[in-house]
Amino acid sequence: MPAESEVRAVPEYRQGRSVKCITSMRFIACLSAVIGLIAATNEACAAIWEWGCQGQLGGQQVIFNRYSAVIVDSDRKLGNIRKLFMDKIKVPPELGSVSYEPRDANDGLIDTIAFMRSDDPKRTLTLTEKSSKKISSRSRLVCGRDESTEITRKIYRYQLENEPERNITMQCIEYQLSTRGGRPGCG
C-alpha cells in the first residue's frame, strides 16, 4: 500500500497541471482578442475636413484653404473652389504670387483667419468675416460615412500687412467626411 504522502502528490500534480492549462487557455484567449481588435481596426478610415475660399480683389485673386493662402496677380478665376482640397494651392508659374501659411490649420472657417507670409512671418494677412450666406448644402451617406458639402458666399474684411482695410467677397466651400463610427461600409 502506498504511503500517505505519495497519495497526496498525485492530486497536487494534477492540480498544478490544470492551473497551467487554464493559464495557457487564458493567454490564448487574450491573444485572440488582441488579434481580433487589430484586424477590426485595419478597416477604420480617418475623417476628412477640408475648406477653402477664393475671391477677386481689384487686379488680384485671393485664394486660401486649410493649408495655405495665395495672392495672385490675375483678373481671372483660377479654377473651381471644389479643387481647393489640396495641401498646396497650385498657381501657374507665369503669374506673380505671394504665399502665406495659416497660424492654425485646424480652426476652420472661423470669424477671424490669420496667415503669416511664407518668406517673412512678421508680415500677415488677416481676414475677418463680416457676413455669410449659404448658397448650397448637400449631405449624404457614403459607404457608412456621413458626407457634407456646404458652399457659402462670405464677405471678409481684408487686412494685408500695412495696407488699408478693404472688403472682399469670396465663395467658400467646407467639406466633411466622417468616420464610419461602427456602421458597416462598402464591400
Secondary structure, 3 states (H helix, E strand, C coil): CCCHHHHHHHHHHHHHHHHHHHHHHHHHHHHHHHHHHHHHHCCCCCCEEEEEEEEEECCEEEEEECCCEEEEECCCCCCCHHHCCCCCCCCCCCCCEEEEEECCCCCCCCCEEEEEECCCCCCEEEEEEEEEEEEEEEEEEECCEEEEEEEEEEEEEEEECCCCCEEEEEEEEEEEECCCCCCCCCC
